[in-house]
Amino acid sequence: MKILVTGATGYIGKRLIPLLLNDGHNVVCPVRDKKRAEDYYKDKKNIELIEADFLHRHSLNAIPKDVEAAYYLIHSMSNSAKEFHILEEKCANNFKHFAEKTSLKQVIYLSGITNDTNLSKHLLSRKNVENTLDSGNYALTTFKAGIIVGSGSSSFEIIRDLVEKLPLMVAPKWLNTKTQPLAIRDVLSFLHKALGKKELYNTSYDIFGSEILTYKTMLLRFAEVRKLKRWILTVPVMTPKLSSYWLYFVTSTSYKLASSLVNSMGVEVIGNKSNINQILDVKPMTYKEAVKLAFKKIEQNSIISSWKDSYVSSGKLKNYVHEFINVPEYGCFKYIKKRKVKNKDSALYKIWAIGGETGWYYGTFLWKIRGFIDQFFGGAGLRRGRRHPLELNAGDALDFWRVIYADKEKGKLLLYAEMILPGEAWLEFKIKDDTLYQTATFRPHGLAGRLYWYAFVPFHWFIFNGMINKIVKV
């Protein structure tokens, strides 16, 4: 099928598109600025990037009219509280005006659960968008979700910030509000499996997790997964404005988004039961399972394992797999260096020979000290070496690293640290065009992890600078 995905660069869209590609569909992605679109959306035979803005109706003329299905994933959570609902309604109206002139059979819309009698402005806007999208020219399938649990979602990252940074929290009373958190993988399952299901045409379903929890319980269970001791005291004196400032200063969110979330978090988000889980064969996981999944060693965008299986068994998606295996983007410290490469073959040879007897090209004594410290605390240190002096394959041990991805043709090597750390670490080498990108990523575990990172910053500067300079030297 030819499928239109709006919000293609958003949190849900970026995770849904690979699933559609895996099924062999052609995907049309309208984006406001092609230059800002993700690199893996460019120059692909079955992904078509179109420059269009749903706030400007005339720009939608560039979108193909022969699309058969569409996902409506446009939201404006972080926009000004005074006008976001106007913008959302305008986008929905412009989409409907365009869609009624196409061959669309089904539009799938992801909304929010709107059963409470005292809805926030954002949830009221979601409800209004559903009404606006309703049309006699195509079938509308609506899924209404509550809190989405997955690395990168706004609510998940705020919870992570609070738990990781604050051993003791004096928090607003809305932490006692009840909700039904749903894993991002389950959200994607609902959206993916609903495509082309005629029994879901012109229907609306609440989708939600298997448990009813308060936000306070979510914070404490998150802490349990991360093996952190946390204490929370809720107080009734924090107004919504004070709560918004509290989130803004303690976490990495913007004030506008914090304000939007606070207004929504005061509303109970409990879904109405239905048979949708049976219809689509989805069994939502528990909150703890969802959090554990979000903290897997590689952020797999929810489908990498199935992509690998397809690739191994049939050679399918050979040109895509490496671009969707990424280290985490959220809650991490990064140290990125880049250098022009004069001789790509020479640089690749050095990257694939790194570690073991060859060493790490710079500050060898510092690497040995780090290896000794690791051994002292029960780790492997540098003694594992490497299987072969010049070959690397996924799964290989490399000193105190593990090879996650290795493809010389694609110019990418990804390593995961198996040394003892107060957190998780990745080291990536990637040659793109004539530039080598060397990225060290660290996801800290609580305050100890943050202190560890800052303590090693001076050493990182010398080691990683020296290493990349040696690699690109002909």
C-alpha positions as a printed Julia matrix, in Angstrom:
474×3 Matrix{Float64}:
   0.0     0.0    0.0
   0.95    3.64  -0.32
   0.61    5.07   3.19
   0.69    8.69   4.33
   2.32    9.25   7.75
   1.88   12.7    9.24
   4.13   13.62  12.15
   6.84   11.49  10.5
   9.64   13.11  12.52
   7.74   12.87  15.82
   8.08   10.39  18.63
   5.48    7.9   17.34
   6.07    8.45  13.62
   9.77    7.65  13.73
   9.0     4.31  15.37
   6.02    3.42  13.2
   7.62    4.01   9.78
  10.15    1.12  10.05
   7.28   -1.27  10.81
   5.49   -0.17   7.65
   8.67   -0.48   5.59
   9.21   -3.95   6.99
   5.81   -4.94   5.56
   6.85   -3.68   2.12
   4.6    -0.59   2.06
   5.5     2.67   0.33
   5.48    5.52   2.85
   4.8     9.18   2.08
   6.14   11.59   4.71
   5.04   15.24   4.61
   7.58   17.34   6.55
   7.88   21.09   7.01
  11.58   21.14   6.16
  13.31   18.35   4.22
  16.7    19.5    5.48
  15.69   18.78   9.07
  14.24   15.37   8.3
  16.06   12.33   9.65
  18.9    11.13   7.43
  17.37    7.69   7.08
  14.27    9.2    5.46
  16.33   10.48   2.53
  17.09    8.73  -0.75
  15.09    5.59  -0.03
  13.07    3.96  -2.79
  10.01    3.3   -0.65
  10.03    6.51   1.4
   8.88    9.71  -0.28
   9.65   12.98   1.5
   7.26   15.81   0.66
   7.69   19.38   1.9
   4.28   20.37   3.27
   2.83   22.12   6.31
  -0.67   21.24   7.51
  -1.11   24.77   8.82
  -0.98   25.98   5.19
  -3.59   24.26   3.05
  -2.04   25.19  -0.32
   1.21   23.36   0.56
  -0.66   20.03   0.77
  -1.12   19.99  -3.02
   2.37   18.49  -3.25
   1.25   15.3   -1.46
   0.3    12.4   -3.8
  -3.44   11.8   -4.13
  -3.16    8.03  -4.64
  -2.47    7.22  -0.96
  -4.64    4.39   0.35
  -4.29    4.87   4.12
  -3.0     7.55   6.48
  -1.81    7.94  10.05
  -2.74   11.21  11.73
  -0.06   11.82  14.4
  -0.03   15.62  14.57
  -0.02   17.12  18.1
   0.98   20.5   19.55
   1.77   19.77  23.2
   4.51   22.37  23.58
   2.82   25.24  21.77
   1.41   28.31  23.49
  -1.48   27.37  25.8
  -3.57   30.19  24.31
  -3.54   28.98  20.73
  -2.53   25.32  20.53
  -6.15   24.13  20.23
  -6.71   26.55  17.31
  -3.59   25.22  15.56
  -4.63   21.6   16.1
  -8.13   22.23  14.72
  -6.7    24.07  11.71
  -4.3    21.18  10.94
  -7.15   18.67  11.21
  -9.41   20.72   8.94
  -6.67   21.12   6.32
  -5.88   17.39   6.48
  -9.57   16.51   6.03
  -9.91   18.94   3.09
  -6.93   17.28   1.41
  -7.9    13.7    2.33
 -11.41   13.98   0.86
  -9.84   14.59  -2.56
  -7.71   11.44  -2.45
  -8.26    7.68  -2.71
  -7.89    7.26   1.07
  -9.85    4.36   2.52
  -8.75    4.59   6.18
  -7.3     7.24   8.51
  -5.84    6.05  11.83
  -5.68    8.74  14.52
  -3.82    8.51  17.83
  -5.61   10.58  20.46
  -5.79   10.73  24.26
  -8.23    9.08  26.68
 -11.05   11.56  27.24
 -13.46    9.91  29.71
 -13.05   12.26  32.68
 -15.75   14.94  33.03
 -13.1    17.56  33.9
 -10.78   17.37  30.89
  -7.67   19.5   30.41
  -7.48   21.87  27.43
  -5.15   19.48  25.64
  -7.47   16.49  26.03
 -10.44   18.61  24.95
  -8.46   19.57  21.87
  -7.72   15.9   21.1
 -11.46   15.18  21.3
 -12.22   18.1   18.99
  -9.65   16.87  16.45
 -11.37   13.47  16.38
 -14.69   15.14  15.61
 -13.05   17.3   12.93
 -11.41   14.34  11.18
 -14.7    12.42  10.91
 -15.73   12.19   7.25
 -18.07   10.33   4.95
 -15.32   10.0    2.31
 -12.99    7.75   4.32
 -13.15    5.56   7.43
 -11.69    6.94  10.67
 -10.12    4.6   13.25
  -9.31    6.33  16.55
  -7.11    4.98  19.34
  -7.08    6.9   22.61
  -4.03    6.33  24.79
  -2.95    7.65  28.17
   0.65    7.93  29.4
   3.04    6.34  26.88
   6.03    4.56  28.43
   9.14    4.52  26.29
  12.55    6.12  26.08
  12.12    9.56  24.55
   8.47   10.18  25.41
   7.99   13.4   27.37
   6.34   11.76  30.38
   8.94    8.97  30.54
  11.88   11.4   30.36
  10.41   13.58  33.13
   9.97   10.52  35.36
  13.54    9.47  34.56
  14.88   12.93  35.45
  13.01   13.03  38.75
  14.02    9.52  39.82
  17.65    9.76  38.7
  18.31   13.19  40.21
  16.27   13.35  43.43
  16.68   10.79  46.26
  13.98   12.73  48.18
  11.08   14.45  46.41
   8.69   17.0   47.86
   6.11   16.78  45.1
   2.69   18.21  44.12
  -0.53   16.43  45.05
  -1.24   15.49  41.43
   1.2    12.61  41.94
  -1.81   10.84  43.48
  -3.77   11.04  40.2
  -4.55    7.64  38.66
  -3.62    6.62  35.13
  -3.08    3.52  32.98
   0.4     3.73  31.4
   0.9     1.92  28.1
   4.23    0.76  26.61
   5.32    2.36  23.34
   5.68   -1.13  21.86
   2.0    -1.81  22.59
   0.95    1.54  21.11
   2.83    0.65  17.93
   1.18   -2.79  17.87
  -2.29   -1.23  17.94
  -1.44    1.3   15.22
   0.33   -1.24  13.04
  -2.22   -4.06  13.29
  -5.21   -1.77  12.68
  -4.08   -0.96   9.14
  -6.65   -2.23   6.64
  -8.87   -3.85   9.3
 -12.36   -3.19   7.96
 -14.01   -4.14  11.27
 -12.23   -1.12  12.79
 -13.51    1.35  10.2
 -15.36    4.27  11.86
 -14.64    3.06  15.38
 -12.97    4.55  18.47
 -11.18    2.59  21.2
  -9.39    3.4   24.43
  -6.03    1.61  24.62
  -4.29    1.29  27.97
  -1.91   -0.78  30.07
  -2.76   -3.68  32.34
  -2.57   -1.69  35.61
  -4.16    1.39  37.19
  -1.36    3.33  38.93
  -0.8     6.73  40.49
   2.07    8.86  39.21
   3.69    8.39  42.63
   3.6     4.61  42.21
   5.05    4.99  38.71
   7.99    6.97  40.11
   8.64    4.4   42.84
   8.41    1.43  40.46
  10.71    3.21  38.04
  13.18    3.57  40.92
  12.85   -0.16  41.67
  13.75   -1.04  38.08
  16.8     1.24  38.3
  17.66   -0.21  41.75
  17.49    3.21  43.4
  16.06    4.07  46.84
  13.66    7.0   46.59
  11.31    8.76  49.04
   8.36   10.92  47.98
   6.38   13.38  50.1
   3.31   14.92  48.44
   2.11   18.35  49.56
  -1.22   20.1   48.76
   0.19   23.63  48.55
   1.7    23.55  45.06
  -0.46   25.37  42.51
  -0.36   24.27  38.84
   1.96   27.18  38.09
   4.35   26.26  40.91
   4.19   22.62  39.82
   5.11   23.65  36.27
   8.11   25.62  37.52
   9.1    22.67  39.71
   9.17   20.34  36.7
  10.94   22.95  34.58
  13.8    23.49  37.04
  14.25   19.87  38.14
  13.93   18.18  34.73
  15.1    18.93  31.2
  11.66   19.81  29.83
  10.59   23.24  28.6
   8.26   25.37  30.72
   5.48   25.23  28.09
   5.59   21.45  27.96
   5.81   21.23  31.76
   2.73   23.44  32.04
   0.83   21.3   29.5
   1.73   18.09  31.3
   0.8    19.45  34.75
  -2.63   20.46  33.46
  -3.14   16.98  32.0
  -1.74   15.14  35.04
  -4.49   16.53  37.24
  -7.02   14.51  35.21
  -7.6    10.8   35.79
  -6.82    8.89  32.6
  -8.74    5.61  32.94
  -9.81    3.8   29.77
 -13.14    2.17  28.94
 -12.86   -1.59  28.49
 -13.53   -3.13  25.08
 -12.56   -6.16  22.99
  -9.85   -4.32  20.99
  -7.05   -6.36  22.63
  -8.66   -9.56  21.36
  -9.43   -8.14  17.9
  -5.78   -7.13  17.31
  -4.18   -9.8   19.5
  -2.36   -7.31  21.72
  -1.58   -8.15  25.34
  -0.36   -4.92  26.99
   2.64   -5.39  29.24
   2.97   -4.17  32.83
   4.51   -0.8   33.69
   7.67   -2.43  35.07
   8.05   -4.5   31.92
   7.68   -1.35  29.81
  10.35    0.5   31.83
  12.75   -2.45  31.58
  12.18   -2.58  27.84
  12.98    1.12  27.55
  16.32    0.53  29.26
  17.5    -2.3   27.01
  21.13   -1.93  25.98
  20.27   -0.71  22.51
  17.34    1.6   21.79
  15.83   -0.62  19.14
  12.97    1.67  18.02
  10.72   -1.23  18.99
  11.33   -3.41  15.92
  15.03   -3.99  15.39
  14.94   -7.6   16.56
  12.29   -8.47  13.98
  14.23   -6.59  11.31
  17.34   -8.62  12.14
  15.33  -11.84  11.91
  13.99  -10.83   8.49
  17.45   -9.84   7.32
  19.05  -13.1    8.44
  16.36  -15.32   6.98
  15.76  -13.62   3.65
  18.22  -10.8    3.08
  15.31   -8.37   3.28
  16.0    -4.78   4.41
  19.73   -5.16   3.88
  20.13   -1.44   3.27
  18.08   -0.32   6.26
  19.11   -2.29   9.33
  22.24   -0.33  10.28
  20.42    2.99  10.18
  17.83    2.0   12.77
  20.27    0.58  15.34
  20.96    3.58  17.52
  22.36    4.33  20.94
  19.93    6.09  23.32
  19.35    9.79  22.7
  17.7    10.71  25.98
  19.02   10.94  29.52
  22.59   10.59  28.25
  25.89   12.45  28.2
  27.65   12.49  24.83
  31.16   13.29  23.69
  31.22   13.73  19.9
  34.33   14.27  17.78
  34.49   14.48  13.98
  37.38   14.66  11.53
  37.75   14.76   7.76
  38.93   11.44   6.34
  41.58   11.6    3.59
  41.82    7.83   3.14
  38.66    5.91   4.03
  40.26    2.47   3.64
  43.09    3.42   6.02
  40.64    4.76   8.62
  38.43    1.65   8.4
  41.45   -0.62   8.72
  42.45    1.12  11.96
  38.9     1.08  13.36
  38.52   -2.65  12.66
  41.96   -3.36  14.21
  41.3    -1.41  17.43
  41.81   -3.0   20.85
  43.59   -6.24  21.72
  47.29   -6.24  20.78
  46.83   -3.07  18.7
  45.56   -1.05  21.65
  43.42    2.08  21.53
  45.86    4.35  19.68
  46.23    6.99  22.38
  46.79    7.12  26.15
  47.53    3.39  26.35
  48.59    3.67  29.99
  45.22    5.28  30.86
  43.37    2.41  29.15
  45.48   -0.07  31.13
  44.73    1.75  34.4
  41.0     1.66  33.59
  41.3    -2.05  32.8
  43.1    -2.71  36.1
  40.37   -0.81  38.03
  37.73   -2.88  36.26
  39.49   -6.13  37.18
  39.96   -4.97  40.77
  36.17   -4.57  41.13
  35.48   -7.94  39.52
  35.22   -7.0   35.85
  37.01   -8.49  32.84
  39.41   -5.59  32.32
  41.44   -5.74  29.11
  42.35   -9.41  29.39
  39.67  -10.7   26.96
  41.4    -9.09  23.97
  39.74   -9.85  20.65
  38.87  -12.97  18.64
  40.77  -11.96  15.46
  43.33   -9.16  14.88
  41.47   -7.66  11.9
  37.89   -9.01  11.89
  34.94   -7.86  14.0
  31.44   -9.28  14.07
  28.35   -8.53  16.14
  28.62  -10.37  19.45
  32.43  -10.4   19.6
  34.21   -9.45  22.83
  36.67   -6.57  22.42
  38.65   -5.98  25.65
  35.97   -4.68  28.03
  33.58   -3.85  25.16
  31.06   -5.96  23.25
  30.53   -5.5   19.49
  26.88   -4.61  18.89
  27.09   -3.76  15.19
  29.95   -4.05  12.68
  29.6    -3.34   8.96
  32.69   -2.15   7.11
  30.72   -1.51   3.93
  28.41    0.85   5.81
  31.38    2.33   7.69
  29.86    1.76  11.13
  31.11    0.05  14.29
  29.12    0.17  17.53
  30.52   -1.05  20.87
  28.8    -1.49  24.24
  30.83   -1.27  27.47
  30.86   -4.38  29.67
  33.18   -2.83  32.25
  31.82   -2.11  35.73
  30.2     1.33  35.58
  27.55    3.38  37.41
  25.62    3.46  34.16
  25.85    2.25  30.56
  28.3     3.31  27.85
  28.57    3.05  24.07
  31.36    3.92  21.64
  30.46    4.43  17.99
  32.6     4.99  14.91
  30.76    6.05  11.77
  32.16    7.28   8.46
  29.68    9.3    6.44
  30.76   10.83   3.16
  34.31   12.02   3.95
  33.85   12.53   7.71
  34.5    10.23  10.65
  32.12   10.67  13.6
  33.34    9.24  16.9
  30.68    9.29  19.62
  31.05    8.25  23.24
  27.68    7.98  25.0
  27.06    7.45  28.71
  23.67    6.85  30.34
  24.21    7.5   34.07
  22.66    5.48  36.86
  21.54    7.97  39.51
  23.76   10.63  41.07
  26.78    8.3   41.18
  26.67    8.02  37.39
  26.59   11.77  36.93
  29.51   12.3   39.31
  31.46    9.59  37.47
  30.96   11.3   34.11
  32.06   14.72  35.3
  35.09   13.24  37.09
  36.32   11.66  33.84
  35.62   14.6   31.5
  39.3    15.78  31.46
  40.53   12.27  30.6
  37.88   11.9   27.89
  39.09   15.07  26.19
  42.65   13.78  25.83
  41.8    10.14  25.07
  39.08   10.66  22.48
  40.83   13.55  20.74
  44.04   11.57  20.5
  42.25    8.43  19.33
  40.35   10.02  16.44
  43.45   11.95  15.32
  45.43    8.7   15.09
  42.64    6.93  13.2
  42.33    9.55  10.44
  46.11   10.03  10.09
  47.23    8.42   6.81
